Amino acid sequence: APEVPAIEQAYSKHSDSITVEFTEVSGATSYVLRAESDIAILQRAKRGHPVNPVVTLACCLTPLAIHKTMRTGFSLYLREDRMYTVVQAPMLTTTSPNDRTIFVNWTSVEHAVLYTLCIIREGSSLRHKVNTSNTELTFDGLEAGTTYCIKGTVWDSEGRPGDDLTVCQITRPLSPNVIHIQMTQGRSLEVAVYWLSVQGAENYIAVTSNGQNCSSESQTYCFITPVECGQNHSITVIAYNSAGPSNPSQPAEYITYPCPPENIWVEEPTAGNCSVVWEQVPLVDYYIAFIKRDDGMEKSCNTTETTCQFFCMCGYTYLTTVFPYNLAGSSPYSHVRNYTTIPCCPDDVTINLVSTETLEIMWSPVKGAELYETTAEQTNDVIHCNDTAPVCALSDLTCNTAYSVTVTPCSDLRGCNRTCTSHTHETAPCAPEILNLTQTNSSTYRVFFSSPNAPNTNYTVTATGHYDKHTCQTTNSSCELTQLPCGSTYDVMAVATTKVGRGLPGFSKTLETGPCCPSSVNVSQVTQAMTNVTWSSGTGARSYITTLTSSRGHAKCHTLDTHCLMGCITCGTNYSVNLEAISSTGHTSECRYRGFSSSPCCPTNLKLYRMDNNTLRVQWRSIGPQTHNHTVDLYGTGTNYTCIAAAGIRYCDIQEEICGEVYRVVAAPVGQNGVKVNFCQPRTYSVLCPGSNAGVEVISRGRRS
């Protein structure tokens, strides 16, 4: 067996260990150290070096025998040494209740009569020691967010220091200062919170007054999301480390973007004067309203009020939206409201009279109109046309009437524009009716007709014949057709004309002019009491009535011929010659001609006397005024005699050359034209020679009327 090793020294530096130093002996391959106490026995072996067995002993060490073990066994037991371990180190527990303080406490250590705590700031060589018999201690006036190491040592009643234990504790961080709060826009609203970093902070938490929060470890900002619009809150930031949270920062007030107005509408009190109106929104500094027309034109309005005026043209759709603004910015979205103005009234309405009682209305299509209604006030505003086409015909109207026509554009969204002005147009004048045809002279006829139209309407009367046409115009109810040829037939109609045009012609009536008067009439006296009247043919005349009229009587003849033999004529009388030409329908033309004077009366009581000196005297009695010369003709067998008696002389003397003749004696007045009346009847006388007893003897006399 190896030799017994010698214990050089045994000492305790820690409460849970004893260091034993011994001599080495030759031949030993390992050593066994045995420590005994009232608690435990521990053996340790270590080849070639001192053994430091670790065991917690409650009291003194029993003598420790060290044996050197050899390959052949153990060495003999040499001796025992009594040794005590030092007092156990206090189990320190540290906390940092605030950013300036570290609180240390521990449980009481057995056999300890005094405790020494030494504190040192990390990175510093300055130390601060505090002795206390209590089991807790507070270090004040420290730096925030700084790590401090605290070593605790226990002293026993013999003044020996026991184990020491070092713990490190960081103080809580300072309150961070919020330097900026910003609203950010994205898919959702966020509040970006920025702060100044503080020493010793490991992370940060930003908390809003409504309970939302965000955190950050390495950055000095974070984002709170989602955020509602129109909010007014405050934010505090708390810094954290292993010691705990800092005090909250001073609250930083912030407001979120204002909410968009829920209700937006457009008011149009008068046409073209529009206002976009919205409800008041909280937390708003001002509003910007945007009005965009459907053709791309846009207008904006910056106001602190809740209304914005703009000019709105008819027939357009306006998209209106309102963005409220505050210090956080504008609302990221806004409701869009459509407003469609009433359709425009057509301004180029034209009305044409396409027939006497039909009006055609045309106009250009207008903006915003989907349908057009066409009405006339005079027809109780009955809708005559309800169509998408910009044209309408109003038919079956009353003639000579002014119609107030209104074209009303309509749309599905806004209905109909009832403010459009009417356009007045008249229908054609009514057709006049011919009431009567009156002949005023041989070539003039007055036409009477109804006047169913307004005063000052022009009427045109037209007489249309086979070869010619005649017209007359008037604003009254009658006019005269002049220079109508006799013996003609015309269709006479009347038509009214106003500024809008001609009306329909009235029904025609037939006008038959009187037959033409014969161009020449010849009256020749056949006998003293009978004349022969002849005339030329009159156009259109079928029969004639010829009348010779005087104060002493008249003669009349009705015949189909162009001549008439008329009796009952008084000699030496002036007659007026009249002729009536009568058509087959009974139309009569009064024809007047130059007067006719019957020849002077033939002398009566014609006598032949023999006078002295072989003179023959013819004597007679005259009827009527003695204003005519007389011619006496004696026609004998051997000779003829003629003598002329001046007016007022009722005899004529003839110088007989041959006696004993038989004479045919004709005594006839001479007319004013110097023509001898040739129808006086002759008388025959036998005249004896002188000395004869017989004298003058009437042989025969002519016919007497």
C-alpha positions in Angstrom: 0.0 0.0 0.0 1.1 3.5 -0.6 2.2 5.8 2.1 -0.2 7.9 4.0 -0.5 11.4 2.5 -0.2 14.4 4.8 -2.9 17.1 4.8 -1.1 20.4 4.4 -4.1 22.7 4.9 -7.9 22.8 4.6 -9.9 26.0 4.2 -13.4 27.1 3.1 -14.0 30.0 0.7 -17.5 29.2 -0.2 -20.3 27.9 1.9 -20.7 24.9 -0.2 -17.1 23.8 -0.6 -13.9 23.0 1.4 -10.5 23.1 -0.3 -8.1 20.5 1.0 -4.4 20.5 0.1 -2.3 17.4 0.7 1.0 15.9 -0.2 1.4 13.5 -2.9 2.9 10.1 -2.2 4.7 7.9 -4.6 3.0 4.9 -6.0 -0.5 6.3 -5.6 -2.7 6.1 -8.6 -5.7 8.0 -7.1 -6.7 9.6 -3.9 -10.0 9.4 -1.9 -11.1 12.3 0.1 -13.8 11.6 2.6 -15.7 14.4 4.4 -18.2 13.6 7.1 -20.8 15.8 8.7 -24.0 15.3 10.5 -25.7 15.6 7.2 -23.7 13.7 4.6 -20.6 11.8 3.7 -19.0 12.5 0.4 -16.0 10.8 -1.2 -14.0 12.2 -4.1 -11.1 10.9 -5.9 -8.8 12.6 -8.4 -5.6 11.4 -9.8 -2.6 13.5 -9.3 -4.3 16.7 -8.1 -6.0 18.0 -5.0 -9.6 17.1 -4.8 -12.2 19.7 -4.2 -15.4 17.9 -3.3 -18.5 20.2 -3.3 -21.0 19.5 -0.6 -23.3 21.7 1.5 -22.6 21.0 5.2 -24.8 22.5 7.9 -22.1 22.3 10.6 -18.5 21.7 11.2 -16.6 19.1 9.3 -15.7 15.8 11.0 -12.1 14.8 10.8 -11.3 13.9 7.2 -9.2 10.8 6.6 -7.3 10.7 3.4 -6.2 7.4 2.1 -3.9 6.7 -0.7 -5.1 3.9 -2.7 -2.7 1.7 -4.5 -3.1 -1.0 -6.9 -2.7 -3.3 -4.0 -5.3 -1.5 -1.8 -5.8 1.5 0.4 -3.1 3.2 2.5 -3.6 3.3 6.1 -5.7 5.9 7.7 -3.5 8.7 9.0 -5.5 11.5 10.7 -8.6 13.7 10.9 -8.9 17.6 10.6 -11.9 19.5 11.8 -13.0 22.3 9.3 -16.0 24.7 9.1 -17.6 26.0 5.8 -18.2 29.8 5.5 -21.7 31.3 5.7 -23.8 30.8 2.6 -24.3 33.8 0.3 -27.6 35.6 0.4 -30.0 34.8 -2.4 -30.6 38.3 -3.8 -33.8 39.2 -5.6 -33.9 42.5 -7.5 -36.6 44.6 -9.1 -36.7 48.1 -10.5 -39.9 49.8 -9.4 -39.1 52.9 -11.5 -36.5 54.3 -13.7 -34.4 55.6 -10.8 -34.6 52.8 -8.3 -33.5 49.2 -7.8 -35.0 47.3 -4.9 -33.1 44.3 -3.5 -34.4 41.8 -1.0 -33.3 38.4 0.2 -34.2 35.7 2.7 -32.3 35.6 6.0 -29.1 33.5 6.0 -28.3 31.2 8.9 -25.3 32.3 11.0 -25.4 35.7 9.3 -25.1 38.8 11.5 -24.4 41.4 8.7 -24.9 41.8 5.1 -22.8 43.9 2.7 -24.2 44.9 -0.7 -22.0 46.5 -3.3 -23.5 48.1 -6.4 -21.6 49.1 -9.6 -22.9 50.5 -12.8 -22.2 48.5 -15.9 -19.2 49.9 -17.7 -18.1 51.9 -14.6 -15.5 51.2 -11.9 -17.2 53.2 -9.2 -18.6 51.1 -6.5 -21.0 51.8 -3.7 -21.2 49.6 -0.6 -24.0 49.5 1.9 -24.0 47.3 5.1 -27.3 46.3 6.6 -28.7 43.8 8.9 -32.0 43.9 7.1 -33.0 41.6 4.4 -33.9 44.4 1.9 -32.4 47.5 0.5 -33.3 50.2 -2.0 -30.8 52.0 -4.3 -32.1 55.4 -5.4 -30.8 58.0 -7.8 -29.8 55.6 -10.5 -29.8 56.2 -14.2 -32.8 55.0 -16.1 -32.4 52.1 -18.4 -29.0 51.2 -17.1 -27.7 47.9 -15.8 -26.3 47.7 -12.3 -24.6 44.7 -10.8 -25.1 44.1 -7.0 -22.9 41.7 -5.0 -24.1 40.5 -1.6 -21.8 39.2 1.1 -22.8 37.7 4.4 -20.7 38.0 7.6 -20.9 35.5 10.5 -20.5 36.2 14.1 -16.8 35.7 14.0 -16.4 38.4 11.4 -15.7 36.0 8.6 -17.1 36.8 5.3 -19.2 34.2 3.7 -20.0 33.5 0.1 -20.9 36.4 -2.1 -23.5 36.5 -4.8 -23.7 39.0 -7.7 -26.8 39.8 -9.5 -27.4 42.4 -12.3 -30.5 44.4 -12.7 -31.5 47.0 -15.3 -33.5 50.0 -14.3 -36.7 50.8 -16.0 -36.5 53.0 -19.1 -37.5 56.7 -19.2 -40.8 57.7 -20.6 -40.4 58.1 -24.4 -41.4 61.4 -25.9 -44.0 61.2 -28.8 -42.6 63.5 -31.5 -45.0 62.9 -34.3 -48.4 61.3 -35.2 -49.3 60.9 -38.8 -52.2 59.5 -40.6 -51.2 57.2 -43.5 -53.3 56.2 -46.4 -53.3 52.7 -47.8 -55.8 50.0 -48.1 -56.9 50.9 -44.6 -56.3 53.9 -42.5 -53.3 53.8 -40.1 -51.9 56.0 -37.4 -48.1 56.2 -37.5 -46.7 57.0 -34.1 -43.1 58.3 -33.8 -41.1 58.7 -30.6 -37.6 59.3 -29.4 -35.7 56.2 -28.3 -34.8 55.9 -24.6 -31.9 54.2 -23.0 -32.3 50.7 -22.0 -35.6 50.1 -23.8 -36.0 46.8 -25.4 -39.4 47.4 -26.9 -42.1 50.0 -27.0 -45.9 49.9 -26.9 -48.1 52.8 -28.2 -51.6 52.7 -26.6 -54.5 54.9 -27.7 -57.2 56.2 -25.5 -59.7 53.9 -27.1 -57.7 50.8 -26.3 -55.8 50.2 -29.6 -52.1 49.6 -29.5 -49.0 48.7 -31.5 -45.5 47.7 -30.5 -42.0 47.9 -31.9 -38.7 46.3 -30.8 -36.1 47.9 -33.0 -37.9 50.9 -34.5 -39.0 54.1 -32.9 -42.4 54.0 -34.6 -45.3 51.7 -35.1 -48.6 51.7 -36.8 -52.0 51.5 -35.2 -54.5 49.9 -37.5 -57.3 49.8 -38.3 -58.3 53.3 -37.5 -61.8 54.7 -37.9 -62.4 58.0 -39.5 -63.6 61.0 -37.5 -61.9 59.9 -34.2 -60.4 62.2 -31.6 -58.1 60.3 -29.3 -54.7 60.5 -27.5 -51.7 58.2 -27.7 -49.2 57.4 -25.0 -46.0 55.4 -25.6 -44.5 53.1 -22.9 -40.9 51.7 -23.1 -40.2 48.2 -21.8 -37.2 46.3 -20.8 -36.7 43.3 -18.5 -37.3 45.6 -15.5 -40.7 46.5 -16.7 -42.5 49.3 -18.3 -41.6 52.9 -18.1 -44.1 55.6 -17.1 -46.4 56.4 -20.0 -45.4 59.3 -22.1 -47.4 62.5 -22.0 -50.6 61.9 -24.0 -50.4 63.2 -27.6 -53.7 64.2 -29.0 -54.5 63.2 -32.5 -57.5 63.2 -34.8 -58.1 60.8 -37.7 -59.2 61.7 -41.1 -62.8 63.1 -41.1 -65.5 60.8 -42.2 -67.2 61.6 -45.5 -70.6 63.1 -45.4 -73.3 60.4 -45.4 -75.9 62.5 -47.1 -75.0 64.5 -50.2 -77.7 66.0 -52.4 -78.2 68.7 -55.0 -80.8 71.4 -54.8 -81.9 73.4 -57.8 -84.3 76.2 -56.6 -84.2 77.8 -60.1 -83.2 76.4 -63.4 -79.5 76.5 -63.8 -78.8 77.6 -60.2 -77.7 74.4 -58.4 -76.1 73.8 -55.0 -74.5 70.7 -53.7 -75.4 70.3 -50.1 -74.2 67.9 -47.4 -74.5 67.2 -43.7 -72.1 68.7 -41.2 -69.2 66.4 -40.3 -67.3 66.6 -37.0 -63.6 67.3 -36.8 -63.5 69.1 -40.1 -61.6 72.3 -40.9 -62.9 72.7 -44.4 -64.5 70.9 -47.3 -63.6 70.5 -51.0 -66.6 69.6 -53.2 -66.0 68.3 -56.7 -68.7 68.6 -59.4 -68.0 66.7 -62.6 -70.3 67.0 -65.6 -70.9 63.9 -67.8 -69.0 65.6 -70.6 -65.8 65.8 -68.6 -66.0 69.4 -67.4 -65.1 69.6 -63.7 -65.5 72.3 -61.0 -64.3 72.3 -57.4 -65.3 74.4 -54.4 -63.3 75.0 -51.2 -65.5 76.0 -48.4 -66.0 75.8 -44.6 -69.8 75.8 -45.2 -71.9 72.7 -46.1 -73.0 74.0 -49.4 -71.4 74.9 -52.7 -73.1 76.6 -55.6 -72.5 75.9 -59.2 -74.1 76.6 -62.6 -75.9 73.5 -63.9 -76.9 73.4 -67.5 -80.0 71.6 -68.5 -79.8 68.0 -69.8 -76.5 67.0 -68.0 -75.7 64.6 -65.3 -73.5 65.9 -62.5 -71.4 63.6 -60.3 -70.9 65.3 -56.9 -68.6 64.3 -54.1 -67.4 66.1 -51.0 -64.0 65.5 -49.3 -63.7 66.9 -45.7 -60.3 68.0 -44.5 -58.6 68.4 -41.1 -55.0 68.4 -39.9 -54.8 64.7 -40.5 -55.7 65.2 -44.2 -58.7 64.4 -46.2 -61.1 61.6 -46.1 -59.6 58.8 -48.2 -63.0 58.1 -49.9 -66.3 59.9 -50.4 -69.7 59.0 -51.5 -70.6 60.0 -55.0 -74.1 61.3 -55.8 -75.6 61.7 -59.2 -77.8 64.6 -60.1 -79.4 64.9 -63.5 -80.8 68.3 -64.5 -84.1 68.6 -66.3 -83.9 68.1 -70.1 -83.3 71.2 -72.1 -86.1 73.0 -74.0 -85.6 72.9 -77.8 -84.8 76.4 -79.0 -85.2 75.8 -82.8 -88.8 74.7 -82.9 -90.3 75.3 -86.4 -93.9 74.9 -87.3 -95.0 74.5 -90.9 -98.5 74.4 -92.3 -98.4 71.2 -94.4 -102.1 71.2 -95.1 -105.0 73.5 -94.3 -105.6 71.8 -90.9 -102.3 70.0 -90.2 -99.3 71.6 -88.5 -95.9 69.9 -88.7 -93.6 70.7 -85.8 -89.9 70.0 -86.0 -86.9 70.7 -83.7 -83.4 69.5 -83.0 -82.8 66.8 -80.4 -81.9 68.3 -77.0 -79.5 67.2 -74.3 -81.0 64.9 -71.7 -84.3 64.3 -73.5 -85.4 60.7 -73.9 -89.0 61.5 -75.0 -90.9 64.5 -76.3 -94.5 65.4 -75.7 -96.2 67.8 -78.1 -99.4 69.6 -76.9 -101.5 72.5 -78.0 -103.3 74.7 -75.5 -106.3 75.0 -77.7 -106.9 71.3 -77.6 -107.0 71.2 -73.8 -103.3 70.2 -73.8 -104.0 66.8 -75.1 -100.7 65.1 -76.0 -100.7 64.8 -79.8 -97.3 63.1 -80.0 -95.4 61.1 -77.4 -92.3 60.0 -79.3 -88.6 59.9 -79.3 -88.4 61.5 -82.7 -88.0 65.3 -82.9 -91.0 65.8 -85.2 -94.7 65.8 -84.7 -97.8 66.4 -86.8 -100.9 68.0 -85.3 -103.8 67.1 -87.5 -107.6 67.5 -87.6 -107.3 71.0 -86.3 -109.8 73.9 -86.7 -109.2 76.2 -89.6 -108.3 79.8 -89.0 -107.2 79.2 -85.5 -103.9 80.2 -83.8 -102.5 77.2 -81.9 -100.0 77.6 -79.0 -97.8 74.5 -79.5 -95.5 73.4 -76.7 -92.8 70.8 -77.1 -92.0 69.2 -73.7 -88.8 67.1 -73.3 -88.9 64.3 -70.8 -86.4 61.9 -69.1 -86.8 58.9 -66.9 -84.8 60.5 -64.1 -86.2 64.0 -63.9 -89.5 63.7 -65.7 -90.7 66.5 -68.0 -89.6 70.1 -68.4 -92.8 72.0 -68.1 -91.1 75.4 -68.4 -90.6 75.4 -72.2 -92.2 78.3 -74.0 -95.0 77.7 -76.5 -94.9 78.6 -80.2 -97.9 80.0 -81.9 -98.9 79.2 -85.5 -102.2 79.5 -87.3 -104.0 77.0 -89.4 -105.1 77.9 -92.9 -108.2 80.1 -93.2 -111.6 78.4 -93.5 -113.2 77.9 -96.9 -115.8 80.6 -97.7 -119.2 79.6 -99.0 -120.7 81.4 -102.0 -124.1 82.6 -101.1 -125.3 84.5 -104.1 -124.4 85.7 -107.6 -125.9 88.9 -108.8 -125.5 90.6 -112.2 -125.0 94.3 -111.9 -124.6 95.0 -115.6 -124.1 93.1 -118.8 -120.5 92.1 -117.9 -120.3 92.5 -114.2 -121.4 90.1 -111.5 -121.2 90.6 -107.8 -120.4 87.5 -105.8 -121.6 87.3 -102.2 -119.9 84.7 -99.9 -119.6 83.9 -96.2 -116.6 85.2 -94.3 -115.9 82.6 -91.6 -112.4 83.9 -90.8 -110.9 86.7 -88.8 -111.3 90.3 -90.0 -109.0 91.5 -92.8 -108.7 88.1 -94.3 -108.1 88.3 -98.0 -110.6 86.5 -100.2 -110.1 85.7 -103.8 -113.0 84.8 -106.1 -112.1 83.0 -109.3 -114.5 82.4 -112.3 -113.0 79.7 -114.5 -114.4 79.3 -118.0 -113.5 77.1 -120.9 -111.1 79.7 -122.4 -110.6 82.3 -119.8 -110.4 83.1 -116.1 -111.5 86.1 -114.1 -110.7 87.0 -110.5 -111.6 89.6 -107.9 -110.2 90.1 -104.4 -111.5 91.7 -101.3 -111.4 91.7 -97.5 -115.2 92.0 -97.3 -117.9 89.5 -98.0 -118.4 90.3 -101.7 -116.6 91.4 -104.7 -117.4 92.0 -108.4 -116.3 90.0 -111.4 -116.0 92.4 -114.2 -115.6 92.1 -118.0 -117.2 88.8 -118.1 -118.1 88.0 -121.7 -121.7 87.3 -122.5 -122.9 83.9 -123.3 -120.3 82.1 -121.2 -120.4 79.6 -118.3 -118.0 79.8 -115.4 -117.2 77.8 -112.2 -117.0 80.3 -109.5 -115.3 79.5 -106.2 -113.9 81.6 -103.3 -110.7 80.9 -101.3 -109.3 82.7 -98.3 -105.7 83.7 -97.8 -103.9 84.8 -94.7 -100.3 85.3 -93.8 -100.0 81.6 -93.1 -101.2 80.6 -96.5 -104.2 79.7 -98.6 -107.2 77.8 -97.3 -109.2 75.3 -99.0 -111.5 76.6 -101.8 -115.2 76.6 -101.0 -117.7 74.7 -103.1 -118.0 76.2 -106.5 -121.2 77.5 -108.1 -121.9 77.8 -111.8 -122.2 81.3 -113.2 -123.8 81.6 -116.5 -123.5 85.1 -118.0 -126.4 86.5 -119.9 -126.6 85.8 -123.6 -124.9 88.3 -125.9 -126.9 91.1 -127.3 -127.0 91.1 -131.1 -124.4 93.3 -132.4 -126.8 94.9 -134.9 -130.5 95.6 -135.0 -132.2 96.9 -138.1 -135.7 98.3 -138.0 -137.3 98.8 -141.4 -140.9 100.1 -141.8 -142.9 97.8 -144.0 -146.1 99.9 -143.9 -147.2 102.9 -142.1 -148.4 100.7 -139.3 -146.0 97.7 -139.6 -142.2 97.3 -139.3 -139.8 94.5 -139.9 -137.1 94.2 -137.1 -134.0 92.1 -137.9 -130.9 91.5 -135.8 -127.7 89.5 -135.7 -127.4 86.3 -133.7 -126.4 86.7 -130.0 -124.1 84.2 -128.5 -125.8 82.1 -125.9 -129.3 83.4 -126.8 -132.0 80.9 -127.8 -134.9 83.3 -128.0 -135.5 87.0 -128.2 -138.0 89.5 -127.1 -138.1 92.7 -129.2 -139.9 95.7 -128.0 -140.6 99.0 -129.7 -141.8 101.5 -127.1 -143.2 105.0 -127.4 -145.5 107.3 -125.6 -148.1 106.5 -128.0 -147.9 102.7 -127.5 -145.5 99.9 -128.0 -145.1 96.8 -130.0 -143.6 93.5 -128.8 -142.4 90.3 -130.4 -141.1 87.0 -128.8 -139.4 84.8 -131.3 -136.7 82.1 -131.8 -135.7 83.8 -135.0 -133.5 86.7 -135.6 -136.2 88.8 -137.1 -139.7 89.8 -136.2 -142.6 91.5 -138.1 -144.3 94.0 -135.8 -147.5 95.9 -136.3 -149.3 98.6 -134.3 -146.8 101.1 -135.3 -147.8 104.7 -135.3 -146.4 106.9 -138.0 -144.2 109.8 -137.2 -143.4 108.5 -133.7 -140.0 108.0 -132.0 -139.6 104.5 -130.6 -137.0 103.1 -128.3 -135.7 99.7 -129.5 -135.1 97.1 -126.8 -134.2 93.5 -127.1 -134.0 90.8 -124.5 -131.7 87.9 -125.3 -132.8 84.8 -123.4 -130.6 81.7 -122.9 -131.8 78.2 -122.7 -131.6 78.3 -118.9 -133.6 81.5 -118.7 -130.8 84.0 -118.3 -131.8 87.3 -119.9 -129.7 90.1 -121.3 -131.3 93.5 -121.7 -130.2 95.0 -124.9 -130.8 98.6 -125.8 -130.3 100.1 -129.2 -130.5 103.4 -130.9 -134.1 104.7 -131.1 -136.2 104.2 -134.1 -138.5 106.8 -135.6 -141.4 105.6 -137.7 -141.8 107.3 -141.0 -144.0 110.4 -141.3 -147.6 109.6 -141.9 -148.8 109.3 -145.5 -151.1 112.2 -146.4 -154.8 111.4 -146.5 -157.7 112.8 -148.4 -155.5 112.9 -151.5 -157.2 114.9 -154.3 -156.3 115.9 -157.8 -157.8 119.1 -159.3 -157.5 120.8 -162.6 -156.6 124.4 -162.3 -156.5 127.1 -164.8 -153.7 127.4 -167.2 -153.5 123.6 -167.6 -152.4 123.3 -164.1 -153.0 120.2 -162.0 -153.2 120.5 -158.2 -152.7 117.7 -155.9 -154.0 118.4 -152.4 -153.9 116.3 -149.3 -154.4 116.3 -145.5 -151.4 115.7 -143.3 -151.4 114.0 -139.9 -149.0 115.0 -137.3 -146.6 117.9 -137.3 -146.1 119.7 -140.5 -142.3 119.3 -140.5 -141.8 117.3 -143.5 -141.6 118.0 -147.2 -143.8 116.1 -149.4 -143.1 114.6 -152.8 -145.9 114.2 -155.3 -145.4 111.8 -158.2 -147.8 111.6 -161.1 -147.3 108.7 -163.3 -149.1 109.0 -166.6 -149.2 106.9 -169.7 -147.1 109.2 -171.7 -145.4 111.4 -169.2 -144.5 111.6 -165.5 -144.6 114.6 -163.2 -143.1 115.3 -159.9 -143.4 118.2 -157.5 -142.3 118.9 -154.0 -144.2 120.7 -151.4 -142.4 122.4 -148.6 -143.2 121.6 -145.0 -146.5 122.9 -143.9 -147.8 123.1 -147.6 -150.5 120.6 -148.2 -150.8 120.8 -152.0 -148.6 120.8 -155.0 -149.2 122.2 -158.5 -148.1 120.6 -161.7 -148.1 122.1 -165.1 -149.8 119.6 -167.3 -148.4 119.2 -170.7 -150.7 116.5 -172.1 -154.3 116.4 -171.2 -156.6 113.6 -171.0 -154.1 111.3 -169.1 -154.8 108.7 -166.5 -152.4 109.4 -163.6 -151.3 107.2 -160.7 -150.7 109.8 -158.0 -148.4 109.1 -155.0 -148.0 111.7 -152.4 -145.4 110.8 -149.8 -143.6 112.7 -147.0 -139.9 113.0 -147.2 -138.1 111.9 -144.0 -135.4 113.8 -142.2 -132.9 111.7 -143.9 -134.1 112.9 -147.3 -135.6 109.6 -148.2 -139.1 109.5 -149.5 -141.5 107.2 -147.7 -142.1 104.4 -150.2 -145.1 102.7 -148.7 -147.7 105.5 -149.2 -150.5 104.1 -151.4 -151.0 105.5 -154.9 -154.3 106.7 -156.3 -155.3 106.7 -159.9 -157.0 109.6 -161.5 -158.4 110.1 -165.0 -157.9 113.8 -166.0 -160.0 115.0 -169.0 -159.0 117.7 -171.3 -160.3 121.2 -170.7 -163.7 121.8 -172.1 -164.9 118.4 -171.2 -167.9 118.1 -168.9 -166.3 115.4 -166.9 -163.4 117.0 -164.9 -161.2 114.6 -162.8 -162.4 111.2 -162.0 -161.0 108.9 -159.5 -160.6 105.5 -161.1 -159.1 103.6 -158.2 -157.4 104.2 -154.9 -154.7 102.2 -153.4 -155.0 100.1 -150.3 -155.5 101.9 -147.1 -154.0 101.0 -143.8 
